[in-house]
Amino acid sequence: MTETTTAAVGDRVVHKQFPAISRHRLALYCGASGDHNPIHVDIDFAKASGFPDVFSHGMLVMGYLGQALSDAFPPDRIRAFSTRFSAITQVGAELTCEGTIAELFEAGGERRARLTLTTKDQHGETKLAGEAVVALS
């Protein structure tokens, strides 16, 4: 977000779309995170566990939301960031991360905004919900 002096409640200040989550992306995330749960990369294991296919790590989806937030606000202006997982994110999901201003307030000698954050797939299903507090000045 470049202009913060005119920020108003309801403004969308975070918006980023990501390409479809591929099996390759899941395998790379397994290696990077150390989370080698086969539910994320082994289709036979996923099916034997009752799922139609492998699905994304929740923390990968949270990482996408964090990237969208830090693209909109420099990391040194992010005061808080929290999320709640809402639904499984299937392989092939195309995610859109958004954030709107829910509240403007003063704290710590700076103007701040509380943001409502969501990550939704291409069908509009919410995969992750959360909030952040950012310094506007």
C-alpha positions in Angstrom: 0.0 0.0 0.0 1.6 3.2 -1.1 -0.8 5.9 0.1 -1.7 5.6 3.8 -2.9 9.1 4.7 -6.3 8.5 3.0 -6.9 5.0 4.3 -10.5 4.3 5.3 -12.4 1.5 6.9 -13.5 -0.9 4.2 -10.6 -0.1 1.8 -9.0 -3.2 0.2 -5.3 -2.8 0.9 -4.0 -6.3 0.2 -4.7 -8.2 -3.0 -2.5 -10.9 -4.6 -3.3 -13.9 -6.8 -1.2 -17.0 -7.0 -0.9 -19.6 -9.7 -2.5 -23.1 -9.2 -0.8 -25.1 -6.4 1.0 -27.9 -8.3 2.3 -31.3 -7.0 5.8 -29.9 -7.7 5.1 -26.9 -5.4 3.9 -29.3 -2.6 7.1 -31.4 -3.0 9.3 -28.3 -2.8 7.5 -27.1 0.3 7.9 -30.6 1.9 11.7 -30.2 1.4 11.9 -26.6 2.5 9.7 -27.0 5.6 10.7 -30.5 6.7 7.0 -31.5 6.8 7.1 -34.8 4.9 3.6 -35.9 5.8 2.6 -38.2 2.9 -0.9 -36.8 2.8 0.6 -33.8 0.9 2.5 -35.7 -1.8 1.5 -39.4 -2.0 -1.9 -39.8 -3.8 -2.2 -43.4 -2.8 -1.8 -42.5 0.9 -4.3 -39.6 0.5 -6.9 -41.9 -1.0 -6.3 -44.6 1.6 -6.9 -41.8 4.2 -10.3 -40.9 2.6 -9.3 -37.9 0.5 -9.7 -37.6 -3.2 -6.2 -36.4 -3.7 -3.2 -34.8 -1.9 -3.7 -31.4 -0.5 -1.6 -28.4 0.5 0.2 -27.8 3.8 -1.8 -25.3 5.8 1.4 -23.4 6.5 2.1 -23.0 2.7 -1.3 -21.3 2.3 -0.4 -19.1 5.4 2.9 -18.3 3.7 1.1 -17.1 0.6 -1.1 -14.8 2.8 2.0 -13.5 4.6 3.7 -12.8 1.2 0.6 -10.9 0.0 0.6 -8.9 3.3 4.3 -8.1 3.1 4.0 -7.1 -0.6 1.4 -4.5 0.5 3.2 -3.3 3.7 6.9 -3.4 4.4 7.7 -6.0 7.0 8.9 -3.4 9.5 5.3 -1.9 9.5 3.6 -5.2 10.3 2.8 -5.3 14.0 0.7 -8.5 14.2 -0.4 -11.3 11.9 -2.6 -14.3 12.8 -4.7 -16.8 10.9 -7.2 -19.6 11.2 -7.4 -22.5 8.9 -10.9 -22.8 7.4 -10.8 -25.6 4.8 -8.4 -28.0 3.1 -6.7 -26.5 0.0 -6.6 -29.0 -2.8 -3.8 -29.4 -5.3 -4.7 -27.2 -8.3 -6.3 -24.5 -6.2 -5.7 -21.0 -7.5 -5.5 -18.7 -4.4 -6.4 -15.1 -4.0 -5.3 -13.3 -0.8 -7.1 -10.1 0.2 -7.1 -7.7 3.2 -9.5 -4.9 4.0 -9.2 -2.3 6.7 -11.6 -3.2 9.6 -10.4 -0.5 12.1 -8.2 2.6 12.2 -6.6 3.5 15.6 -3.6 5.1 17.3 -1.2 3.0 19.3 2.5 3.2 20.2 2.6 6.8 18.8 1.6 5.7 15.3 -1.5 5.4 13.2 -2.4 1.8 12.7 -5.0 -0.3 10.8 -6.5 -3.6 11.8 -6.9 -5.7 8.7 -9.3 -8.5 8.0 -7.5 -11.1 5.8 -8.8 -14.0 3.7 -7.4 -16.5 1.3 -9.9 -18.0 -1.1 -9.7 -20.4 -4.0 -11.0 -19.9 -7.5 -14.5 -21.1 -6.4 -14.7 -18.5 -3.7 -14.2 -20.9 -0.8 -12.3 -19.4 2.1 -9.3 -21.5 2.9 -7.7 -19.2 5.5 -9.0 -16.3 7.5 -7.1 -14.0 9.8 -6.1 -10.5 10.7 -3.1 -8.2 10.8 -2.2 -4.9 12.5 0.0 -2.6 10.4 1.5 0.8 11.0 0.3 3.4 8.6 2.6 6.1 9.8 
